[in-house]
Amino acid sequence: MKALWETIGACGTPPKDGSYDFAVYAIVLLALAWVLVPMAGWLLFRG
């Protein structure tokens, strides 16, 4: 993509996709789910 952008000319910086941000958000949500779901189950059914 960078080579194509250099060929086209001075059009600014190449666009970036949001895949990195999406992956970070997905990993954070997965980690939270691994902690919160068992904790919620323990709190609801502990007694």
mmCIF entry with sequence, helices, sheets and N, C-alpha, C, O atoms, coordinates in Angstrom:
data_MODEL
# 
_entry.id   MODEL 
# 
_entity.id                         1 
_entity.type                       polymer 
_entity.pdbx_number_of_molecules   1 
# 
_entity_poly.entity_id                      1 
_entity_poly.type                           'polypeptide(L)' 
_entity_poly.nstd_linkage                   no 
_entity_poly.nstd_monomer                   no 
_entity_poly.pdbx_seq_one_letter_code       MKALWETIGACGTPPKDGSYDFAVYAIVLLALAWVLVPMAGWLLFRG 
_entity_poly.pdbx_seq_one_letter_code_can   MKALWETIGACGTPPKDGSYDFAVYAIVLLALAWVLVPMAGWLLFRG 
_entity_poly.pdbx_strand_id                 A 
# 
loop_
_entity_poly_seq.entity_id 
_entity_poly_seq.num 
_entity_poly_seq.mon_id 
_entity_poly_seq.hetero 
1 1  MET n 
1 2  LYS n 
1 3  ALA n 
1 4  LEU n 
1 5  TRP n 
1 6  GLU n 
1 7  THR n 
1 8  ILE n 
1 9  GLY n 
1 10 ALA n 
1 11 CYS n 
1 12 GLY n 
1 13 THR n 
1 14 PRO n 
1 15 PRO n 
1 16 LYS n 
1 17 ASP n 
1 18 GLY n 
1 19 SER n 
1 20 TYR n 
1 21 ASP n 
1 22 PHE n 
1 23 ALA n 
1 24 VAL n 
1 25 TYR n 
1 26 ALA n 
1 27 ILE n 
1 28 VAL n 
1 29 LEU n 
1 30 LEU n 
1 31 ALA n 
1 32 LEU n 
1 33 ALA n 
1 34 TRP n 
1 35 VAL n 
1 36 LEU n 
1 37 VAL n 
1 38 PRO n 
1 39 MET n 
1 40 ALA n 
1 41 GLY n 
1 42 TRP n 
1 43 LEU n 
1 44 LEU n 
1 45 PHE n 
1 46 ARG n 
1 47 GLY n 
# 
_struct_asym.id          A 
_struct_asym.entity_id   1 
# 
loop_
_struct_conf.conf_type_id 
_struct_conf.id 
_struct_conf.pdbx_PDB_helix_id 
_struct_conf.beg_label_comp_id 
_struct_conf.beg_label_asym_id 
_struct_conf.beg_label_seq_id 
_struct_conf.pdbx_beg_PDB_ins_code 
_struct_conf.end_label_comp_id 
_struct_conf.end_label_asym_id 
_struct_conf.end_label_seq_id 
_struct_conf.pdbx_end_PDB_ins_code 
_struct_conf.beg_auth_comp_id 
_struct_conf.beg_auth_asym_id 
_struct_conf.beg_auth_seq_id 
_struct_conf.end_auth_comp_id 
_struct_conf.end_auth_asym_id 
_struct_conf.end_auth_seq_id 
_struct_conf.pdbx_PDB_helix_class 
_struct_conf.details 
_struct_conf.pdbx_PDB_helix_length 
HELX_P HELX_P1 AA1 LYS A 2  ? ILE A 8  ? LYS A 2  ILE A 8  1 ? 7  
HELX_P HELX_P2 AA2 SER A 19 ? LEU A 44 ? SER A 19 LEU A 44 1 ? 26 
# 
_struct_conf_type.id          HELX_P 
_struct_conf_type.criteria    ? 
_struct_conf_type.reference   ? 
# 
loop_
_atom_site.group_PDB 
_atom_site.id 
_atom_site.type_symbol 
_atom_site.label_atom_id 
_atom_site.label_alt_id 
_atom_site.label_comp_id 
_atom_site.label_asym_id 
_atom_site.label_entity_id 
_atom_site.label_seq_id 
_atom_site.pdbx_PDB_ins_code 
_atom_site.Cartn_x 
_atom_site.Cartn_y 
_atom_site.Cartn_z 
_atom_site.occupancy 
_atom_site.B_iso_or_equiv 
_atom_site.pdbx_formal_charge 
_atom_site.auth_seq_id 
_atom_site.auth_comp_id 
_atom_site.auth_asym_id 
_atom_site.auth_atom_id 
_atom_site.pdbx_PDB_model_num 
ATOM 1   N N  . MET A 1 1  ? 0.818   -1.180  0.000  1.00 0.00 ? 1  MET A N  1 
ATOM 2   C CA . MET A 1 1  ? 0.000   0.000   0.000  1.00 0.00 ? 1  MET A CA 1 
ATOM 3   C C  . MET A 1 1  ? 0.870   1.256   0.000  1.00 0.00 ? 1  MET A C  1 
ATOM 4   O O  . MET A 1 1  ? 0.559   2.240   -0.671 1.00 0.00 ? 1  MET A O  1 
ATOM 5   N N  . LYS A 1 2  ? 1.973   1.206   0.768  1.00 0.00 ? 2  LYS A N  1 
ATOM 6   C CA . LYS A 1 2  ? 2.860   2.365   0.827  1.00 0.00 ? 2  LYS A CA 1 
ATOM 7   C C  . LYS A 1 2  ? 3.484   2.644   -0.541 1.00 0.00 ? 2  LYS A C  1 
ATOM 8   O O  . LYS A 1 2  ? 3.581   3.797   -0.959 1.00 0.00 ? 2  LYS A O  1 
ATOM 9   N N  . ALA A 1 3  ? 3.904   1.587   -1.233 1.00 0.00 ? 3  ALA A N  1 
ATOM 10  C CA . ALA A 1 3  ? 4.508   1.770   -2.557 1.00 0.00 ? 3  ALA A CA 1 
ATOM 11  C C  . ALA A 1 3  ? 3.500   2.356   -3.535 1.00 0.00 ? 3  ALA A C  1 
ATOM 12  O O  . ALA A 1 3  ? 3.850   3.209   -4.351 1.00 0.00 ? 3  ALA A O  1 
ATOM 13  N N  . LEU A 1 4  ? 2.265   1.910   -3.460 1.00 0.00 ? 4  LEU A N  1 
ATOM 14  C CA . LEU A 1 4  ? 1.218   2.460   -4.319 1.00 0.00 ? 4  LEU A CA 1 
ATOM 15  C C  . LEU A 1 4  ? 1.001   3.935   -4.014 1.00 0.00 ? 4  LEU A C  1 
ATOM 16  O O  . LEU A 1 4  ? 0.841   4.747   -4.925 1.00 0.00 ? 4  LEU A O  1 
ATOM 17  N N  . TRP A 1 5  ? 0.995   4.272   -2.745 1.00 0.00 ? 5  TRP A N  1 
ATOM 18  C CA . TRP A 1 5  ? 0.790   5.663   -2.350 1.00 0.00 ? 5  TRP A CA 1 
ATOM 19  C C  . TRP A 1 5  ? 1.942   6.548   -2.816 1.00 0.00 ? 5  TRP A C  1 
ATOM 20  O O  . TRP A 1 5  ? 1.725   7.690   -3.221 1.00 0.00 ? 5  TRP A O  1 
ATOM 21  N N  . GLU A 1 6  ? 3.181   6.018   -2.761 1.00 0.00 ? 6  GLU A N  1 
ATOM 22  C CA . GLU A 1 6  ? 4.330   6.783   -3.251 1.00 0.00 ? 6  GLU A CA 1 
ATOM 23  C C  . GLU A 1 6  ? 4.253   6.981   -4.762 1.00 0.00 ? 6  GLU A C  1 
ATOM 24  O O  . GLU A 1 6  ? 4.699   8.007   -5.277 1.00 0.00 ? 6  GLU A O  1 
ATOM 25  N N  . THR A 1 7  ? 3.691   6.011   -5.473 1.00 0.00 ? 7  THR A N  1 
ATOM 26  C CA . THR A 1 7  ? 3.560   6.104   -6.917 1.00 0.00 ? 7  THR A CA 1 
ATOM 27  C C  . THR A 1 7  ? 2.523   7.146   -7.313 1.00 0.00 ? 7  THR A C  1 
ATOM 28  O O  . THR A 1 7  ? 2.712   7.878   -8.285 1.00 0.00 ? 7  THR A O  1 
ATOM 29  N N  . ILE A 1 8  ? 1.442   7.214   -6.569 1.00 0.00 ? 8  ILE A N  1 
ATOM 30  C CA . ILE A 1 8  ? 0.365   8.150   -6.890 1.00 0.00 ? 8  ILE A CA 1 
ATOM 31  C C  . ILE A 1 8  ? 0.848   9.593   -6.748 1.00 0.00 ? 8  ILE A C  1 
ATOM 32  O O  . ILE A 1 8  ? 0.479   10.447  -7.553 1.00 0.00 ? 8  ILE A O  1 
ATOM 33  N N  . GLY A 1 9  ? 1.644   9.866   -5.766 1.00 0.00 ? 9  GLY A N  1 
ATOM 34  C CA . GLY A 1 9  ? 2.154   11.222  -5.578 1.00 0.00 ? 9  GLY A CA 1 
ATOM 35  C C  . GLY A 1 9  ? 1.917   11.726  -4.176 1.00 0.00 ? 9  GLY A C  1 
ATOM 36  O O  . GLY A 1 9  ? 1.656   10.949  -3.257 1.00 0.00 ? 9  GLY A O  1 
ATOM 37  N N  . ALA A 1 10 ? 2.009   13.007  -4.021 1.00 0.00 ? 10 ALA A N  1 
ATOM 38  C CA . ALA A 1 10 ? 1.893   13.638  -2.703 1.00 0.00 ? 10 ALA A CA 1 
ATOM 39  C C  . ALA A 1 10 ? 0.427   13.784  -2.314 1.00 0.00 ? 10 ALA A C  1 
ATOM 40  O O  . ALA A 1 10 ? -0.147  14.868  -2.412 1.00 0.00 ? 10 ALA A O  1 
ATOM 41  N N  . CYS A 1 11 ? -0.155  12.712  -1.884 1.00 0.00 ? 11 CYS A N  1 
ATOM 42  C CA . CYS A 1 11 ? -1.568  12.719  -1.498 1.00 0.00 ? 11 CYS A CA 1 
ATOM 43  C C  . CYS A 1 11 ? -1.736  12.647  0.015  1.00 0.00 ? 11 CYS A C  1 
ATOM 44  O O  . CYS A 1 11 ? -2.847  12.450  0.508  1.00 0.00 ? 11 CYS A O  1 
ATOM 45  N N  . GLY A 1 12 ? -0.660  12.801  0.741  1.00 0.00 ? 12 GLY A N  1 
ATOM 46  C CA . GLY A 1 12 ? -0.740  12.697  2.194  1.00 0.00 ? 12 GLY A CA 1 
ATOM 47  C C  . GLY A 1 12 ? -0.332  11.316  2.664  1.00 0.00 ? 12 GLY A C  1 
ATOM 48  O O  . GLY A 1 12 ? 0.229   10.530  1.900  1.00 0.00 ? 12 GLY A O  1 
ATOM 49  N N  . THR A 1 13 ? -0.611  11.028  3.902  1.00 0.00 ? 13 THR A N  1 
ATOM 50  C CA . THR A 1 13 ? -0.244  9.729   4.465  1.00 0.00 ? 13 THR A CA 1 
ATOM 51  C C  . THR A 1 13 ? -1.268  8.680   4.063  1.00 0.00 ? 13 THR A C  1 
ATOM 52  O O  . THR A 1 13 ? -2.445  8.998   3.892  1.00 0.00 ? 13 THR A O  1 
ATOM 53  N N  . PRO A 1 14 ? -0.837  7.431   3.910  1.00 0.00 ? 14 PRO A N  1 
ATOM 54  C CA . PRO A 1 14 ? -1.778  6.374   3.545  1.00 0.00 ? 14 PRO A CA 1 
ATOM 55  C C  . PRO A 1 14 ? -2.810  6.140   4.653  1.00 0.00 ? 14 PRO A C  1 
ATOM 56  O O  . PRO A 1 14 ? -2.512  6.352   5.828  1.00 0.00 ? 14 PRO A O  1 
ATOM 57  N N  . PRO A 1 15 ? -3.995  5.714   4.293  1.00 0.00 ? 15 PRO A N  1 
ATOM 58  C CA . PRO A 1 15 ? -5.003  5.453   5.322  1.00 0.00 ? 15 PRO A CA 1 
ATOM 59  C C  . PRO A 1 15 ? -4.621  4.231   6.152  1.00 0.00 ? 15 PRO A C  1 
ATOM 60  O O  . PRO A 1 15 ? -3.938  3.325   5.673  1.00 0.00 ? 15 PRO A O  1 
ATOM 61  N N  . LYS A 1 16 ? -5.072  4.223   7.391  1.00 0.00 ? 16 LYS A N  1 
ATOM 62  C CA . LYS A 1 16 ? -4.821  3.077   8.280  1.00 0.00 ? 16 LYS A CA 1 
ATOM 63  C C  . LYS A 1 16 ? -6.161  2.447   8.632  1.00 0.00 ? 16 LYS A C  1 
ATOM 64  O O  . LYS A 1 16 ? -7.175  3.133   8.760  1.00 0.00 ? 16 LYS A O  1 
ATOM 65  N N  . ASP A 1 17 ? -6.144  1.140   8.783  1.00 0.00 ? 17 ASP A N  1 
ATOM 66  C CA . ASP A 1 17 ? -7.380  0.470   9.163  1.00 0.00 ? 17 ASP A CA 1 
ATOM 67  C C  . ASP A 1 17 ? -7.439  0.337   10.682 1.00 0.00 ? 17 ASP A C  1 
ATOM 68  O O  . ASP A 1 17 ? -6.448  0.560   11.377 1.00 0.00 ? 17 ASP A O  1 
ATOM 69  N N  . GLY A 1 18 ? -8.590  -0.023  11.171 1.00 0.00 ? 18 GLY A N  1 
ATOM 70  C CA . GLY A 1 18 ? -8.801  -0.111  12.608 1.00 0.00 ? 18 GLY A CA 1 
ATOM 71  C C  . GLY A 1 18 ? -8.633  -1.508  13.165 1.00 0.00 ? 18 GLY A C  1 
ATOM 72  O O  . GLY A 1 18 ? -9.145  -1.801  14.246 1.00 0.00 ? 18 GLY A O  1 
ATOM 73  N N  . SER A 1 19 ? -7.926  -2.382  12.458 1.00 0.00 ? 19 SER A N  1 
ATOM 74  C CA . SER A 1 19 ? -7.825  -3.768  12.913 1.00 0.00 ? 19 SER A CA 1 
ATOM 75  C C  . SER A 1 19 ? -7.035  -3.893  14.212 1.00 0.00 ? 19 SER A C  1 
ATOM 76  O O  . SER A 1 19 ? -7.349  -4.740  15.048 1.00 0.00 ? 19 SER A O  1 
ATOM 77  N N  . TYR A 1 20 ? -6.015  -3.058  14.387 1.00 0.00 ? 20 TYR A N  1 
ATOM 78  C CA . TYR A 1 20 ? -5.219  -3.123  15.622 1.00 0.00 ? 20 TYR A CA 1 
ATOM 79  C C  . TYR A 1 20 ? -6.083  -2.713  16.816 1.00 0.00 ? 20 TYR A C  1 
ATOM 80  O O  . TYR A 1 20 ? -6.079  -3.386  17.847 1.00 0.00 ? 20 TYR A O  1 
ATOM 81  N N  . ASP A 1 21 ? -6.815  -1.619  16.678 1.00 0.00 ? 21 ASP A N  1 
ATOM 82  C CA . ASP A 1 21 ? -7.693  -1.181  17.764 1.00 0.00 ? 21 ASP A CA 1 
ATOM 83  C C  . ASP A 1 21 ? -8.757  -2.222  18.061 1.00 0.00 ? 21 ASP A C  1 
ATOM 84  O O  . ASP A 1 21 ? -9.059  -2.492  19.224 1.00 0.00 ? 21 ASP A O  1 
ATOM 85  N N  . PHE A 1 22 ? -9.326  -2.808  17.020 1.00 0.00 ? 22 PHE A N  1 
ATOM 86  C CA . PHE A 1 22 ? -10.341 -3.840  17.218 1.00 0.00 ? 22 PHE A CA 1 
ATOM 87  C C  . PHE A 1 22 ? -9.775  -5.028  17.990 1.00 0.00 ? 22 PHE A C  1 
ATOM 88  O O  . PHE A 1 22 ? -10.433 -5.558  18.885 1.00 0.00 ? 22 PHE A O  1 
ATOM 89  N N  . ALA A 1 23 ? -8.560  -5.448  17.648 1.00 0.00 ? 23 ALA A N  1 
ATOM 90  C CA . ALA A 1 23 ? -7.941  -6.576  18.338 1.00 0.00 ? 23 ALA A CA 1 
ATOM 91  C C  . ALA A 1 23 ? -7.683  -6.252  19.805 1.00 0.00 ? 23 ALA A C  1 
ATOM 92  O O  . ALA A 1 23 ? -7.907  -7.097  20.671 1.00 0.00 ? 23 ALA A O  1 
ATOM 93  N N  . VAL A 1 24 ? -7.218  -5.049  20.093 1.00 0.00 ? 24 VAL A N  1 
ATOM 94  C CA . VAL A 1 24 ? -6.978  -4.655  21.486 1.00 0.00 ? 24 VAL A CA 1 
ATOM 95  C C  . VAL A 1 24 ? -8.274  -4.664  22.279 1.00 0.00 ? 24 VAL A C  1 
ATOM 96  O O  . VAL A 1 24 ? -8.322  -5.199  23.386 1.00 0.00 ? 24 VAL A O  1 
ATOM 97  N N  . TYR A 1 25 ? -9.335  -4.070  21.715 1.00 0.00 ? 25 TYR A N  1 
ATOM 98  C CA . TYR A 1 25 ? -10.624 -4.059  22.407 1.00 0.00 ? 25 TYR A CA 1 
ATOM 99  C C  . TYR A 1 25 ? -11.147 -5.474  22.624 1.00 0.00 ? 25 TYR A C  1 
ATOM 100 O O  . TYR A 1 25 ? -11.688 -5.773  23.688 1.00 0.00 ? 25 TYR A O  1 
ATOM 101 N N  . ALA A 1 26 ? -10.994 -6.338  21.643 1.00 0.00 ? 26 ALA A N  1 
ATOM 102 C CA . ALA A 1 26 ? -11.471 -7.715  21.770 1.00 0.00 ? 26 ALA A CA 1 
ATOM 103 C C  . ALA A 1 26 ? -10.721 -8.459  22.864 1.00 0.00 ? 26 ALA A C  1 
ATOM 104 O O  . ALA A 1 26 ? -11.330 -9.206  23.630 1.00 0.00 ? 26 ALA A O  1 
ATOM 105 N N  . ILE A 1 27 ? -9.408  -8.265  22.951 1.00 0.00 ? 27 ILE A N  1 
ATOM 106 C CA . ILE A 1 27 ? -8.617  -8.936  23.982 1.00 0.00 ? 27 ILE A CA 1 
ATOM 107 C C  . ILE A 1 27 ? -8.989  -8.428  25.367 1.00 0.00 ? 27 ILE A C  1 
ATOM 108 O O  . ILE A 1 27 ? -9.102  -9.214  26.308 1.00 0.00 ? 27 ILE A O  1 
ATOM 109 N N  . VAL A 1 28 ? -9.181  -7.128  25.496 1.00 0.00 ? 28 VAL A N  1 
ATOM 110 C CA . VAL A 1 28 ? -9.571  -6.566  26.793 1.00 0.00 ? 28 VAL A CA 1 
ATOM 111 C C  . VAL A 1 28 ? -10.934 -7.084  27.214 1.00 0.00 ? 28 VAL A C  1 
ATOM 112 O O  . VAL A 1 28 ? -11.117 -7.471  28.368 1.00 0.00 ? 28 VAL A O  1 
ATOM 113 N N  . LEU A 1 29 ? -11.896 -7.099  26.297 1.00 0.00 ? 29 LEU A N  1 
ATOM 114 C CA . LEU A 1 29 ? -13.224 -7.608  26.636 1.00 0.00 ? 29 LEU A CA 1 
ATOM 115 C C  . LEU A 1 29 ? -13.204 -9.091  26.986 1.00 0.00 ? 29 LEU A C  1 
ATOM 116 O O  . LEU A 1 29 ? -13.927 -9.532  27.879 1.00 0.00 ? 29 LEU A O  1 
ATOM 117 N N  . LEU A 1 30 ? -12.379 -9.854  26.286 1.00 0.00 ? 30 LEU A N  1 
ATOM 118 C CA . LEU A 1 30 ? -12.263 -11.276 26.601 1.00 0.00 ? 30 LEU A CA 1 
ATOM 119 C C  . LEU A 1 30 ? -11.679 -11.480 27.999 1.00 0.00 ? 30 LEU A C  1 
ATOM 120 O O  . LEU A 1 30 ? -12.160 -12.319 28.761 1.00 0.00 ? 30 LEU A O  1 
ATOM 121 N N  . ALA A 1 31 ? -10.647 -10.714 28.330 1.00 0.00 ? 31 ALA A N  1 
ATOM 122 C CA . ALA A 1 31 ? -10.044 -10.825 29.664 1.00 0.00 ? 31 ALA A CA 1 
ATOM 123 C C  . ALA A 1 31 ? -11.049 -10.441 30.747 1.00 0.00 ? 31 ALA A C  1 
ATOM 124 O O  . ALA A 1 31 ? -11.126 -11.098 31.785 1.00 0.00 ? 31 ALA A O  1 
ATOM 125 N N  . LEU A 1 32 ? -11.817 -9.383  30.509 1.00 0.00 ? 32 LEU A N  1 
ATOM 126 C CA . LEU A 1 32 ? -12.840 -8.992  31.474 1.00 0.00 ? 32 LEU A CA 1 
ATOM 127 C C  . LEU A 1 32 ? -13.899 -10.069 31.634 1.00 0.00 ? 32 LEU A C  1 
ATOM 128 O O  . LEU A 1 32 ? -14.361 -10.332 32.744 1.00 0.00 ? 32 LEU A O  1 
ATOM 129 N N  . ALA A 1 33 ? -14.284 -10.690 30.532 1.00 0.00 ? 33 ALA A N  1 
ATOM 130 C CA . ALA A 1 33 ? -15.285 -11.754 30.600 1.00 0.00 ? 33 ALA A CA 1 
ATOM 131 C C  . ALA A 1 33 ? -14.762 -12.941 31.396 1.00 0.00 ? 33 ALA A C  1 
ATOM 132 O O  . ALA A 1 33 ? -15.513 -13.562 32.148 1.00 0.00 ? 33 ALA A O  1 
ATOM 133 N N  . TRP A 1 34 ? -13.482 -13.263 31.237 1.00 0.00 ? 34 TRP A N  1 
ATOM 134 C CA . TRP A 1 34 ? -12.904 -14.381 31.986 1.00 0.00 ? 34 TRP A CA 1 
ATOM 135 C C  . TRP A 1 34 ? -12.905 -14.127 33.488 1.00 0.00 ? 34 TRP A C  1 
ATOM 136 O O  . TRP A 1 34 ? -12.948 -15.067 34.281 1.00 0.00 ? 34 TRP A O  1 
ATOM 137 N N  . VAL A 1 35 ? -12.859 -12.857 33.876 1.00 0.00 ? 35 VAL A N  1 
ATOM 138 C CA . VAL A 1 35 ? -12.853 -12.524 35.297 1.00 0.00 ? 35 VAL A CA 1 
ATOM 139 C C  . VAL A 1 35 ? -14.272 -12.293 35.812 1.00 0.00 ? 35 VAL A C  1 
ATOM 140 O O  . VAL A 1 35 ? -14.642 -12.814 36.864 1.00 0.00 ? 35 VAL A O  1 
ATOM 141 N N  . LEU A 1 36 ? -15.055 -11.527 35.091 1.00 0.00 ? 36 LEU A N  1 
ATOM 142 C CA . LEU A 1 36 ? -16.354 -11.099 35.601 1.00 0.00 ? 36 LEU A CA 1 
ATOM 143 C C  . LEU A 1 36 ? -17.412 -12.196 35.591 1.00 0.00 ? 36 LEU A C  1 
ATOM 144 O O  . LEU A 1 36 ? -18.225 -12.267 36.513 1.00 0.00 ? 36 LEU A O  1 
ATOM 145 N N  . VAL A 1 37 ? -17.421 -13.042 34.582 1.00 0.00 ? 37 VAL A N  1 
ATOM 146 C CA . VAL A 1 37 ? -18.461 -14.083 34.517 1.00 0.00 ? 37 VAL A CA 1 
ATOM 147 C C  . VAL A 1 37 ? -18.308 -15.097 35.657 1.00 0.00 ? 37 VAL A C  1 
ATOM 148 O O  . VAL A 1 37 ? -19.295 -15.383 36.334 1.00 0.00 ? 37 VAL A O  1 
ATOM 149 N N  . PRO A 1 38 ? -17.115 -15.652 35.898 1.00 0.00 ? 38 PRO A N  1 
ATOM 150 C CA . PRO A 1 38 ? -17.000 -16.561 37.046 1.00 0.00 ? 38 PRO A CA 1 
ATOM 151 C C  . PRO A 1 38 ? -17.253 -15.860 38.385 1.00 0.00 ? 38 PRO A C  1 
ATOM 152 O O  . PRO A 1 38 ? -17.825 -16.459 39.296 1.00 0.00 ? 38 PRO A O  1 
ATOM 153 N N  . MET A 1 39 ? -16.830 -14.591 38.510 1.00 0.00 ? 39 MET A N  1 
ATOM 154 C CA . MET A 1 39 ? -17.056 -13.859 39.746 1.00 0.00 ? 39 MET A CA 1 
ATOM 155 C C  . MET A 1 39 ? -18.547 -13.642 39.990 1.00 0.00 ? 39 MET A C  1 
ATOM 156 O O  . MET A 1 39 ? -19.021 -13.775 41.118 1.00 0.00 ? 39 MET A O  1 
ATOM 157 N N  . ALA A 1 40 ? -19.275 -13.313 38.948 1.00 0.00 ? 40 ALA A N  1 
ATOM 158 C CA . ALA A 1 40 ? -20.718 -13.135 39.069 1.00 0.00 ? 40 ALA A CA 1 
ATOM 159 C C  . ALA A 1 40 ? -21.395 -14.448 39.464 1.00 0.00 ? 40 ALA A C  1 
ATOM 160 O O  . ALA A 1 40 ? -22.289 -14.460 40.309 1.00 0.00 ? 40 ALA A O  1 
ATOM 161 N N  . GLY A 1 41 ? -20.971 -15.539 38.858 1.00 0.00 ? 41 GLY A N  1 
ATOM 162 C CA . GLY A 1 41 ? -21.522 -16.843 39.221 1.00 0.00 ? 41 GLY A CA 1 
ATOM 163 C C  . GLY A 1 41 ? -21.232 -17.206 40.672 1.00 0.00 ? 41 GLY A C  1 
ATOM 164 O O  . GLY A 1 41 ? -22.086 -17.753 41.370 1.00 0.00 ? 41 GLY A O  1 
ATOM 165 N N  . TRP A 1 42 ? -20.039 -16.900 41.109 1.00 0.00 ? 42 TRP A N  1 
ATOM 166 C CA . TRP A 1 42 ? -19.673 -17.194 42.489 1.00 0.00 ? 42 TRP A CA 1 
ATOM 167 C C  . TRP A 1 42 ? -20.496 -16.342 43.466 1.00 0.00 ? 42 TRP A C  1 
ATOM 168 O O  . TRP A 1 42 ? -20.955 -16.833 44.498 1.00 0.00 ? 42 TRP A O  1 
ATOM 169 N N  . LEU A 1 43 ? -20.671 -15.077 43.128 1.00 0.00 ? 43 LEU A N  1 
ATOM 170 C CA . LEU A 1 43 ? -21.439 -14.191 44.003 1.00 0.00 ? 43 LEU A CA 1 
ATOM 171 C C  . LEU A 1 43 ? -22.922 -14.579 44.065 1.00 0.00 ? 43 LEU A C  1 
ATOM 172 O O  . LEU A 1 43 ? -23.548 -14.460 45.118 1.00 0.00 ? 43 LEU A O  1 
ATOM 173 N N  . LEU A 1 44 ? -23.479 -15.035 42.953 1.00 0.00 ? 44 LEU A N  1 
ATOM 174 C CA . LEU A 1 44 ? -24.893 -15.382 42.924 1.00 0.00 ? 44 LEU A CA 1 
ATOM 175 C C  . LEU A 1 44 ? -25.190 -16.718 43.588 1.00 0.00 ? 44 LEU A C  1 
ATOM 176 O O  . LEU A 1 44 ? -26.248 -16.879 44.196 1.00 0.00 ? 44 LEU A O  1 
ATOM 177 N N  . PHE A 1 45 ? -24.287 -17.668 43.484 1.00 0.00 ? 45 PHE A N  1 
ATOM 178 C CA . PHE A 1 45 ? -24.573 -19.027 43.935 1.00 0.00 ? 45 PHE A CA 1 
ATOM 179 C C  . PHE A 1 45 ? -23.687 -19.484 45.082 1.00 0.00 ? 45 PHE A C  1 
ATOM 180 O O  . PHE A 1 45 ? -23.496 -20.688 45.256 1.00 0.00 ? 45 PHE A O  1 
ATOM 181 N N  . ARG A 1 46 ? -23.147 -18.580 45.858 1.00 0.00 ? 46 ARG A N  1 
ATOM 182 C CA . ARG A 1 46 ? -22.209 -18.961 46.925 1.00 0.00 ? 46 ARG A CA 1 
ATOM 183 C C  . ARG A 1 46 ? -22.896 -19.470 48.174 1.00 0.00 ? 46 ARG A C  1 
ATOM 184 O O  . ARG A 1 46 ? -22.242 -20.096 49.009 1.00 0.00 ? 46 ARG A O  1 
ATOM 185 N N  . GLY A 1 47 ? -24.157 -19.233 48.335 1.00 0.00 ? 47 GLY A N  1 
ATOM 186 C CA . GLY A 1 47 ? -24.691 -19.605 49.605 1.00 0.00 ? 47 GLY A CA 1 
ATOM 187 C C  . GLY A 1 47 ? -25.933 -20.358 49.596 1.00 0.00 ? 47 GLY A C  1 
ATOM 188 O O  . GLY A 1 47 ? -26.448 -20.711 50.656 1.00 0.00 ? 47 GLY A O  1 
# 
